[in-house]
Amino acid sequence: MQIYRYLTGEDDSAFCHKVTKALSEGWELYGSPSYTFDPAEKKMKCGQAVTRIVADQPYNPDKKLIDYR
């Protein structure tokens, strides 16, 4: 089964660390990153989709995606 997460955050080193942590946990980049201006906060925001293949198992929407193995 393939699982999907969309990581978001302010355009800063914390966002880069969030993506790097996901990659170190076996997630893979999926598609191109997004980059947009948030006029309410007057800050740039980033987003990056990541996916991971896990053992076939029933999908449970109450289960945290990071708990799938």
C-alpha positions in Angstrom: 0.0 0.0 0.0 1.2 3.5 -0.8 0.6 6.2 1.8 0.7 10.0 1.2 1.5 13.0 3.3 1.6 16.7 2.4 4.1 18.6 4.5 3.6 22.4 4.9 5.3 25.2 6.7 6.9 28.6 6.6 9.8 29.0 4.2 12.5 28.5 6.7 15.0 25.9 7.9 12.4 24.2 10.1 10.5 23.3 6.9 13.6 21.9 5.3 14.3 19.9 8.5 10.7 18.5 8.4 11.2 17.3 4.8 14.6 15.9 5.6 13.2 14.0 8.6 10.5 12.5 6.5 13.1 11.4 3.9 15.2 9.8 6.7 12.2 7.8 7.8 11.7 6.3 4.3 9.3 8.8 2.7 10.1 9.8 -0.9 9.5 13.1 -2.6 6.3 13.1 -4.7 6.0 15.8 -7.3 7.4 19.3 -7.2 7.3 21.5 -4.1 4.8 24.4 -3.9 5.7 27.9 -2.9 3.1 30.6 -2.2 2.7 33.9 -0.4 0.4 34.1 2.6 -1.0 37.7 2.6 -2.5 37.3 6.0 0.8 36.5 7.6 2.9 38.3 5.0 5.2 35.2 4.7 6.1 32.7 2.1 4.8 29.2 2.6 6.1 25.9 1.3 4.6 22.5 0.7 6.0 19.2 -0.4 4.1 15.9 -0.9 5.8 12.7 0.2 4.8 9.0 -0.2 6.0 5.7 1.3 5.2 2.1 0.4 4.2 0.1 3.4 3.1 -3.5 3.9 -0.4 -4.3 2.6 -2.8 -3.8 5.5 -6.3 -2.4 6.0 -6.4 1.4 5.8 -7.5 3.0 9.0 -8.2 6.8 9.0 -7.7 6.9 12.8 -4.2 5.6 12.5 -1.3 8.1 12.2 0.4 7.8 8.8 3.8 7.7 10.6 2.7 4.5 12.4 2.2 2.5 9.1 5.2 0.2 8.6 
